[in-house]
Amino acid sequence: MEKPAYMTSKTSAREAKYQSAKATQGAVHALAALVLLAGWLACPRPLLCQQAGGLLDLSVLPVEPRQAISLQDALAELGSSVRQGFVLFGLEEKLSEGKEPMVDLRINANTTLGTVLREILSQLPAYEMEVVSDHLIDLRPKGSRDDPDNVLNLRVPSFDVVSKPAYLILEAPRRVIPELDNVLRPKPKPGEQVVELYVGGMHGGPLVTLHIANVTIRDIFNATSVATEPSFADHNANAPRGWFFTFDPSPPAGKSKYNWQTFFALPGDWHYGTREVPKPPSN
Protein backbone atom coordinates (compact mmCIF):
# COMPACT_ATOMS: atom_id res chain seq x y z
CA MET A 1 0.00 0.00 0.00
CA GLU A 2 2.84 2.38 0.76
CA LYS A 3 5.05 3.85 -1.93
CA PRO A 4 8.52 2.36 -2.53
CA ALA A 5 11.25 3.27 -0.09
CA TYR A 6 12.93 6.63 -0.36
CA MET A 7 11.30 9.71 -1.74
CA THR A 8 9.23 9.58 -4.90
CA SER A 9 8.27 13.23 -4.75
CA LYS A 10 9.51 16.16 -6.80
CA THR A 11 12.35 16.72 -4.34
CA SER A 12 13.85 13.28 -5.01
CA ALA A 13 16.27 14.72 -7.58
CA ARG A 14 17.75 17.00 -4.93
CA GLU A 15 18.24 14.09 -2.57
CA ALA A 16 19.63 11.83 -5.31
CA LYS A 17 22.26 14.43 -6.17
CA TYR A 18 23.19 14.82 -2.50
CA GLN A 19 23.35 11.09 -1.90
CA SER A 20 25.45 10.46 -5.02
CA ALA A 21 27.95 13.14 -4.13
CA LYS A 22 28.40 11.71 -0.67
CA ALA A 23 28.16 7.99 -1.41
CA THR A 24 31.85 7.47 -0.69
CA GLN A 25 31.53 8.62 2.89
CA GLY A 26 31.31 5.02 4.16
CA ALA A 27 28.90 2.56 5.67
CA VAL A 28 25.79 3.33 7.65
CA HIS A 29 26.32 4.75 11.13
CA ALA A 30 24.04 3.02 13.60
CA LEU A 31 22.26 5.35 16.00
CA ALA A 32 20.56 4.07 19.11
CA ALA A 33 18.57 6.95 20.56
CA LEU A 34 16.16 6.66 23.45
CA VAL A 35 13.60 9.36 22.73
CA LEU A 36 11.17 10.47 25.41
CA LEU A 37 8.29 12.90 25.07
CA ALA A 38 8.91 14.62 28.38
CA GLY A 39 10.26 17.72 26.69
CA TRP A 40 7.15 18.07 24.56
CA LEU A 41 4.84 17.54 27.52
CA ALA A 42 6.72 20.17 29.49
CA CYS A 43 6.16 22.62 26.67
CA PRO A 44 2.58 22.19 25.36
CA ARG A 45 2.93 25.33 23.23
CA PRO A 46 6.31 24.78 21.56
CA LEU A 47 6.28 28.07 19.64
CA LEU A 48 6.61 29.84 22.99
CA CYS A 49 9.53 27.73 24.18
CA GLN A 50 12.83 29.52 24.48
CA GLN A 51 14.74 26.63 22.90
CA ALA A 52 12.67 26.93 19.73
CA GLY A 53 13.51 30.59 19.21
CA GLY A 54 16.95 29.82 17.81
CA LEU A 55 15.50 27.63 15.08
CA LEU A 56 13.14 30.26 13.74
CA ASP A 57 15.92 32.84 13.95
CA LEU A 58 18.26 30.92 11.63
CA SER A 59 19.34 33.04 8.68
CA VAL A 60 18.61 31.86 5.15
CA LEU A 61 20.27 32.62 1.85
CA PRO A 62 18.23 34.52 -0.75
CA VAL A 63 16.98 32.63 -3.80
CA GLU A 64 15.23 33.54 -7.01
CA PRO A 65 11.49 33.99 -6.45
CA ARG A 66 9.39 30.92 -7.29
CA GLN A 67 5.74 31.12 -8.20
CA ALA A 68 2.98 28.55 -7.81
CA ILE A 69 5.09 25.69 -6.46
CA SER A 70 3.92 22.97 -4.10
CA LEU A 71 4.22 23.55 -0.38
CA GLN A 72 6.54 20.56 -0.19
CA ASP A 73 8.88 22.01 -2.82
CA ALA A 74 8.81 25.41 -1.12
CA LEU A 75 9.86 23.89 2.21
CA ALA A 76 12.56 21.80 0.55
CA GLU A 77 13.94 24.93 -1.11
CA LEU A 78 13.75 26.83 2.15
CA GLY A 79 15.49 24.06 4.08
CA SER A 80 18.32 23.92 1.56
CA SER A 81 18.85 27.68 2.01
CA VAL A 82 19.39 27.61 5.78
CA ARG A 83 22.78 28.85 6.99
CA GLN A 84 24.79 27.55 9.97
CA GLY A 85 22.33 24.85 10.93
CA PHE A 86 19.49 22.82 9.53
CA VAL A 87 15.75 22.38 9.83
CA LEU A 88 13.58 19.29 9.50
CA PHE A 89 9.93 19.46 8.51
CA GLY A 90 7.01 17.24 9.43
CA LEU A 91 4.52 18.11 6.71
CA GLU A 92 0.91 16.99 6.82
CA GLU A 93 -1.21 17.80 3.78
CA LYS A 94 -4.81 17.26 2.77
CA LEU A 95 -5.12 17.18 -1.00
CA SER A 96 -7.86 19.03 -2.84
CA GLU A 97 -8.93 17.33 -6.07
CA GLY A 98 -5.71 15.36 -5.85
CA LYS A 99 -3.55 18.50 -5.75
CA GLU A 100 -1.14 19.77 -3.10
CA PRO A 101 -1.30 23.31 -1.68
CA MET A 102 0.54 25.79 -3.90
CA VAL A 103 2.48 28.88 -2.79
CA ASP A 104 4.84 31.55 -4.04
CA LEU A 105 8.30 31.42 -2.47
CA ARG A 106 10.25 34.59 -1.78
CA ILE A 107 13.45 34.50 0.24
CA ASN A 108 15.00 37.96 0.42
CA ALA A 109 18.44 38.89 1.68
CA ASN A 110 18.97 39.33 5.42
CA THR A 111 15.91 37.36 6.47
CA THR A 112 15.20 34.45 8.81
CA LEU A 113 13.61 31.04 8.61
CA GLY A 114 10.69 32.19 10.76
CA THR A 115 10.01 35.19 8.55
CA VAL A 116 9.85 33.07 5.39
CA LEU A 117 7.66 30.44 7.06
CA ARG A 118 5.21 33.09 8.20
CA GLU A 119 5.12 34.48 4.66
CA ILE A 120 4.36 31.01 3.31
CA LEU A 121 1.62 30.43 5.88
CA SER A 122 0.07 33.82 5.09
CA GLN A 123 -0.76 32.31 1.69
CA LEU A 124 -2.29 29.23 3.34
CA PRO A 125 -4.64 30.53 6.05
CA ALA A 126 -5.92 26.98 6.63
CA TYR A 127 -2.45 25.81 7.75
CA GLU A 128 -0.41 26.31 10.91
CA MET A 129 3.05 25.43 12.18
CA GLU A 130 4.45 24.09 15.44
CA VAL A 131 8.09 23.95 16.49
CA VAL A 132 8.57 20.45 17.90
CA SER A 133 12.30 20.31 18.71
CA ASP A 134 15.53 22.21 18.20
CA HIS A 135 15.40 21.22 14.52
CA LEU A 136 11.91 19.92 13.71
CA ILE A 137 8.93 22.03 12.64
CA ASP A 138 5.50 20.55 11.88
CA LEU A 139 3.15 22.13 9.36
CA ARG A 140 -0.43 20.91 9.11
CA PRO A 141 -4.02 21.96 8.42
CA LYS A 142 -5.55 23.83 11.33
CA GLY A 143 -7.66 21.61 13.53
CA SER A 144 -6.02 18.42 12.32
CA ARG A 145 -4.66 17.58 15.79
CA ASP A 146 -8.22 17.51 17.16
CA ASP A 147 -9.82 15.68 14.24
CA PRO A 148 -10.92 12.22 15.44
CA ASP A 149 -11.02 10.97 11.84
CA ASN A 150 -7.41 11.97 11.18
CA VAL A 151 -5.34 8.77 11.11
CA LEU A 152 -2.35 10.62 12.58
CA ASN A 153 -4.38 11.06 15.77
CA LEU A 154 -4.71 7.32 16.27
CA ARG A 155 -3.45 6.66 19.78
CA VAL A 156 -0.94 3.90 20.40
CA PRO A 157 -0.56 2.53 23.96
CA SER A 158 3.16 1.92 23.49
CA PHE A 159 5.67 2.00 20.68
CA ASP A 160 8.89 0.10 21.21
CA VAL A 161 11.48 -0.49 18.50
CA VAL A 162 15.13 -1.44 18.86
CA SER A 163 17.62 -0.68 16.09
CA LYS A 164 14.98 -0.18 13.40
CA PRO A 165 15.77 1.86 10.26
CA ALA A 166 14.27 5.30 10.74
CA TYR A 167 13.09 5.46 7.15
CA LEU A 168 11.14 2.22 7.58
CA ILE A 169 9.10 3.82 10.34
CA LEU A 170 8.51 7.00 8.35
CA GLU A 171 7.84 5.41 4.96
CA ALA A 172 6.11 2.14 5.85
CA PRO A 173 4.59 2.75 9.29
CA ARG A 174 1.99 -0.01 8.92
CA ARG A 175 4.81 -2.55 9.01
CA VAL A 176 5.93 -1.47 12.49
CA ILE A 177 2.74 -0.06 14.05
CA PRO A 178 0.15 -2.86 14.38
CA GLU A 179 -2.57 -0.46 15.57
CA LEU A 180 -2.24 1.55 12.35
CA ASP A 181 -2.23 -1.56 10.20
CA ASN A 182 -5.39 -2.85 11.87
CA VAL A 183 -7.23 0.39 11.17
CA LEU A 184 -6.14 0.69 7.53
CA ARG A 185 -6.33 -2.95 6.52
CA PRO A 186 -9.22 -3.38 4.03
CA LYS A 187 -12.23 -5.18 5.44
CA PRO A 188 -13.13 -8.16 3.24
CA LYS A 189 -16.67 -8.73 2.08
CA PRO A 190 -18.40 -11.93 3.20
CA GLY A 191 -16.90 -14.90 1.38
CA GLU A 192 -13.94 -12.88 0.09
CA GLN A 193 -10.34 -12.67 1.20
CA VAL A 194 -8.22 -9.53 0.95
CA VAL A 195 -4.63 -10.03 -0.14
CA GLU A 196 -2.26 -7.07 0.28
CA LEU A 197 1.03 -6.92 -1.60
CA TYR A 198 3.77 -4.61 -0.37
CA VAL A 199 6.22 -3.44 -3.01
CA GLY A 200 9.18 -1.39 -1.88
CA GLY A 201 12.91 -1.00 -1.94
CA MET A 202 15.36 -1.30 0.89
CA HIS A 203 14.62 1.09 3.73
CA GLY A 204 17.74 2.86 4.94
CA GLY A 205 18.57 5.60 7.31
CA PRO A 206 20.06 5.53 10.80
CA LEU A 207 18.96 2.85 13.20
CA VAL A 208 16.81 4.21 16.00
CA THR A 209 15.60 2.83 19.31
CA LEU A 210 12.37 4.27 20.69
CA HIS A 211 10.45 3.51 23.86
CA ILE A 212 7.44 5.83 24.08
CA ALA A 213 3.95 5.33 25.49
CA ASN A 214 0.44 6.74 25.00
CA VAL A 215 1.34 8.52 21.79
CA THR A 216 -0.28 9.29 18.45
CA ILE A 217 0.99 8.30 15.02
CA ARG A 218 2.07 11.91 14.60
CA ASP A 219 4.06 11.68 17.85
CA ILE A 220 5.79 8.55 16.55
CA PHE A 221 6.76 10.30 13.31
CA ASN A 222 8.08 13.29 15.25
CA ALA A 223 10.01 11.11 17.69
CA THR A 224 11.58 9.18 14.81
CA SER A 225 12.69 12.35 13.04
CA VAL A 226 14.11 13.77 16.26
CA ALA A 227 15.99 10.52 16.78
CA THR A 228 17.79 10.98 13.44
CA GLU A 229 19.16 14.38 14.45
CA PRO A 230 22.24 13.85 16.65
CA SER A 231 25.63 12.23 16.21
CA PHE A 232 26.13 12.67 12.48
CA ALA A 233 29.31 13.69 10.70
CA ASP A 234 29.32 16.19 7.86
CA HIS A 235 27.67 15.00 4.66
CA ASN A 236 26.72 11.61 6.03
CA ALA A 237 24.64 9.90 3.37
CA ASN A 238 22.15 8.86 6.06
CA ALA A 239 21.30 12.42 6.94
CA PRO A 240 18.52 13.53 9.31
CA ARG A 241 15.03 13.33 7.84
CA GLY A 242 11.68 14.91 8.41
CA TRP A 243 8.42 13.29 7.37
CA PHE A 244 5.72 13.92 4.78
CA PHE A 245 2.12 12.67 4.99
CA THR A 246 -0.66 13.26 2.49
CA PHE A 247 -4.34 12.44 2.76
CA ASP A 248 -6.39 12.29 -0.42
CA PRO A 249 -10.13 12.11 0.35
CA SER A 250 -10.90 10.93 -3.21
CA PRO A 251 -7.92 8.97 -4.55
CA PRO A 252 -7.86 7.43 -8.03
CA ALA A 253 -9.08 3.85 -8.31
CA GLY A 254 -6.59 1.44 -6.81
CA LYS A 255 -4.71 4.12 -4.88
CA SER A 256 -4.59 4.57 -1.13
CA LYS A 257 -5.90 7.63 0.63
CA TYR A 258 -2.65 7.77 2.60
CA ASN A 259 0.91 8.39 1.51
CA TRP A 260 3.98 8.40 3.78
CA GLN A 261 7.46 9.58 2.85
CA THR A 262 10.63 10.87 4.41
CA PHE A 263 11.28 14.55 3.77
CA PHE A 264 14.76 15.67 2.73
CA ALA A 265 15.33 19.42 3.05
CA LEU A 266 18.96 20.00 4.00
CA PRO A 267 21.56 22.41 2.64
CA GLY A 268 24.43 20.90 0.68
CA ASP A 269 26.94 22.04 3.30
CA TRP A 270 24.91 21.18 6.39
CA HIS A 271 26.87 20.45 9.53
CA TYR A 272 26.07 18.59 12.70
CA GLY A 273 29.14 17.74 14.73
CA THR A 274 29.52 14.23 16.05
CA ARG A 275 29.33 13.70 19.77
CA GLU A 276 32.61 13.05 21.48
CA VAL A 277 32.94 9.46 22.64
CA PRO A 278 34.98 9.10 25.87
CA LYS A 279 38.19 7.20 25.33
CA PRO A 280 38.67 4.05 27.40
CA PRO A 281 41.12 4.48 30.26
CA SER A 282 44.65 3.46 29.37
CA ASN A 283 46.33 0.76 31.39
C-alpha positions in Angstrom: 0.0 0.0 0.0 2.8 2.4 0.8 5.1 3.8 -1.9 8.5 2.4 -2.5 11.3 3.3 -0.1 12.9 6.6 -0.4 11.3 9.7 -1.7 9.2 9.6 -4.9 8.3 13.2 -4.7 9.5 16.2 -6.8 12.4 16.7 -4.3 13.8 13.3 -5.0 16.3 14.7 -7.6 17.8 17.0 -4.9 18.2 14.1 -2.6 19.6 11.8 -5.3 22.3 14.4 -6.2 23.2 14.8 -2.5 23.3 11.1 -1.9 25.4 10.5 -5.0 28.0 13.1 -4.1 28.4 11.7 -0.7 28.2 8.0 -1.4 31.9 7.5 -0.7 31.5 8.6 2.9 31.3 5.0 4.2 28.9 2.6 5.7 25.8 3.3 7.7 26.3 4.8 11.1 24.0 3.0 13.6 22.3 5.3 16.0 20.6 4.1 19.1 18.6 7.0 20.6 16.2 6.7 23.5 13.6 9.4 22.7 11.2 10.5 25.4 8.3 12.9 25.1 8.9 14.6 28.4 10.3 17.7 26.7 7.1 18.1 24.6 4.8 17.5 27.5 6.7 20.2 29.5 6.2 22.6 26.7 2.6 22.2 25.4 2.9 25.3 23.2 6.3 24.8 21.6 6.3 28.1 19.6 6.6 29.8 23.0 9.5 27.7 24.2 12.8 29.5 24.5 14.7 26.6 22.9 12.7 26.9 19.7 13.5 30.6 19.2 16.9 29.8 17.8 15.5 27.6 15.1 13.1 30.3 13.7 15.9 32.8 13.9 18.3 30.9 11.6 19.3 33.0 8.7 18.6 31.9 5.2 20.3 32.6 1.8 18.2 34.5 -0.8 17.0 32.6 -3.8 15.2 33.5 -7.0 11.5 34.0 -6.5 9.4 30.9 -7.3 5.7 31.1 -8.2 3.0 28.6 -7.8 5.1 25.7 -6.5 3.9 23.0 -4.1 4.2 23.6 -0.4 6.5 20.6 -0.2 8.9 22.0 -2.8 8.8 25.4 -1.1 9.9 23.9 2.2 12.6 21.8 0.5 13.9 24.9 -1.1 13.8 26.8 2.2 15.5 24.1 4.1 18.3 23.9 1.6 18.9 27.7 2.0 19.4 27.6 5.8 22.8 28.9 7.0 24.8 27.6 10.0 22.3 24.9 10.9 19.5 22.8 9.5 15.7 22.4 9.8 13.6 19.3 9.5 9.9 19.5 8.5 7.0 17.2 9.4 4.5 18.1 6.7 0.9 17.0 6.8 -1.2 17.8 3.8 -4.8 17.3 2.8 -5.1 17.2 -1.0 -7.9 19.0 -2.8 -8.9 17.3 -6.1 -5.7 15.4 -5.9 -3.5 18.5 -5.7 -1.1 19.8 -3.1 -1.3 23.3 -1.7 0.5 25.8 -3.9 2.5 28.9 -2.8 4.8 31.6 -4.0 8.3 31.4 -2.5 10.2 34.6 -1.8 13.5 34.5 0.2 15.0 38.0 0.4 18.4 38.9 1.7 19.0 39.3 5.4 15.9 37.4 6.5 15.2 34.5 8.8 13.6 31.0 8.6 10.7 32.2 10.8 10.0 35.2 8.5 9.8 33.1 5.4 7.7 30.4 7.1 5.2 33.1 8.2 5.1 34.5 4.7 4.4 31.0 3.3 1.6 30.4 5.9 0.1 33.8 5.1 -0.8 32.3 1.7 -2.3 29.2 3.3 -4.6 30.5 6.1 -5.9 27.0 6.6 -2.5 25.8 7.8 -0.4 26.3 10.9 3.1 25.4 12.2 4.5 24.1 15.4 8.1 24.0 16.5 8.6 20.5 17.9 12.3 20.3 18.7 15.5 22.2 18.2 15.4 21.2 14.5 11.9 19.9 13.7 8.9 22.0 12.6 5.5 20.5 11.9 3.2 22.1 9.4 -0.4 20.9 9.1 -4.0 22.0 8.4 -5.6 23.8 11.3 -7.7 21.6 13.5 -6.0 18.4 12.3 -4.7 17.6 15.8 -8.2 17.5 17.2 -9.8 15.7 14.2 -10.9 12.2 15.4 -11.0 11.0 11.8 -7.4 12.0 11.2 -5.3 8.8 11.1 -2.4 10.6 12.6 -4.4 11.1 15.8 -4.7 7.3 16.3 -3.4 6.7 19.8 -0.9 3.9 20.4 -0.6 2.5 24.0 3.2 1.9 23.5 5.7 2.0 20.7 8.9 0.1 21.2 11.5 -0.5 18.5 15.1 -1.4 18.9 17.6 -0.7 16.1 15.0 -0.2 13.4 15.8 1.9 10.3 14.3 5.3 10.7 13.1 5.5 7.1 11.1 2.2 7.6 9.1 3.8 10.3 8.5 7.0 8.3 7.8 5.4 5.0 6.1 2.1 5.9 4.6 2.7 9.3 2.0 0.0 8.9 4.8 -2.5 9.0 5.9 -1.5 12.5 2.7 -0.1 14.1 0.1 -2.9 14.4 -2.6 -0.5 15.6 -2.2 1.6 12.4 -2.2 -1.6 10.2 -5.4 -2.9 11.9 -7.2 0.4 11.2 -6.1 0.7 7.5 -6.3 -3.0 6.5 -9.2 -3.4 4.0 -12.2 -5.2 5.4 -13.1 -8.2 3.2 -16.7 -8.7 2.1 -18.4 -11.9 3.2 -16.9 -14.9 1.4 -13.9 -12.9 0.1 -10.3 -12.7 1.2 -8.2 -9.5 1.0 -4.6 -10.0 -0.1 -2.3 -7.1 0.3 1.0 -6.9 -1.6 3.8 -4.6 -0.4 6.2 -3.4 -3.0 9.2 -1.4 -1.9 12.9 -1.0 -1.9 15.4 -1.3 0.9 14.6 1.1 3.7 17.7 2.9 4.9 18.6 5.6 7.3 20.1 5.5 10.8 19.0 2.8 13.2 16.8 4.2 16.0 15.6 2.8 19.3 12.4 4.3 20.7 10.4 3.5 23.9 7.4 5.8 24.1 3.9 5.3 25.5 0.4 6.7 25.0 1.3 8.5 21.8 -0.3 9.3 18.5 1.0 8.3 15.0 2.1 11.9 14.6 4.1 11.7 17.8 5.8 8.6 16.5 6.8 10.3 13.3 8.1 13.3 15.3 10.0 11.1 17.7 11.6 9.2 14.8 12.7 12.4 13.0 14.1 13.8 16.3 16.0 10.5 16.8 17.8 11.0 13.4 19.2 14.4 14.4 22.2 13.9 16.7 25.6 12.2 16.2 26.1 12.7 12.5 29.3 13.7 10.7 29.3 16.2 7.9 27.7 15.0 4.7 26.7 11.6 6.0 24.6 9.9 3.4 22.2 8.9 6.1 21.3 12.4 6.9 18.5 13.5 9.3 15.0 13.3 7.8 11.7 14.9 8.4 8.4 13.3 7.4 5.7 13.9 4.8 2.1 12.7 5.0 -0.7 13.3 2.5 -4.3 12.4 2.8 -6.4 12.3 -0.4 -10.1 12.1 0.4 -10.9 10.9 -3.2 -7.9 9.0 -4.5 -7.9 7.4 -8.0 -9.1 3.9 -8.3 -6.6 1.4 -6.8 -4.7 4.1 -4.9 -4.6 4.6 -1.1 -5.9 7.6 0.6 -2.7 7.8 2.6 0.9 8.4 1.5 4.0 8.4 3.8 7.5 9.6 2.9 10.6 10.9 4.4 11.3 14.6 3.8 14.8 15.7 2.7 15.3 19.4 3.1 19.0 20.0 4.0 21.6 22.4 2.6 24.4 20.9 0.7 26.9 22.0 3.3 24.9 21.2 6.4 26.9 20.4 9.5 26.1 18.6 12.7 29.1 17.7 14.7 29.5 14.2 16.0 29.3 13.7 19.8 32.6 13.0 21.5 32.9 9.5 22.6 35.0 9.1 25.9 38.2 7.2 25.3 38.7 4.0 27.4 41.1 4.5 30.3 44.7 3.5 29.4 46.3 0.8 31.4 
